[in-house]
Amino acid sequence: MSQAVVIDFVAQAPRPPPAPREMRLVSRCLEILFLVLAVGFGLVGAVVILDFIVPFTGNFIAEGPAGGIMTIGPRPLPPNYVTVGAMPLVQRLAHVPAGIVYVAPIVLLFWSLRRLFGLYAVGVVFAPENARSLKLIGAALIVIAVSPWLRHTFLSSFHVAVDQAWMSASSLQALILGVVVYVIAQVMQLGRELEEERSQFV
């Protein structure tokens, strides 16, 4: 009597080759760099935002037509600049949410870059986590590009806008780069999904 042998084929997605050791080493260094930048910029941003609530830095932070400046030591301010301590309370408080809109996407950008190169450092190159990190990087760049306009519009609605530098070539560059990175992440994610679907029929 013949016996039928059932062979269960379990389709597995092909594993990408391990990342070279040099790439993992460089990625680890970049991961540390972006971690330092994210934490450092976040702390500085938090100090500046808190200073708008309760001025404690003296005359070292000021706002003017070309944007905010930080000075070390007493020195004369450029024309049409006003220190945070000299601003009325309403104007200072209006700068708090505006400052968060400015600081948050930059911290998100550095943190997402840290995450992306952290994945590269452990040899993860084409996983879904890479695409998600790239999406966050693209989204952060887009928000960074439009945040000066959002900030200016918000402050102008309260008639307390001092900074008039809400549009620049760097904002346009960040917007274009952000859209490109986001689309690349979408294509990368789509390619991964198509590869997984194809592997199920092998």
Order of alpha helices (4+ residues) and beta strands (2+ residues): alpha-beta-beta-beta-alpha-alpha-alpha
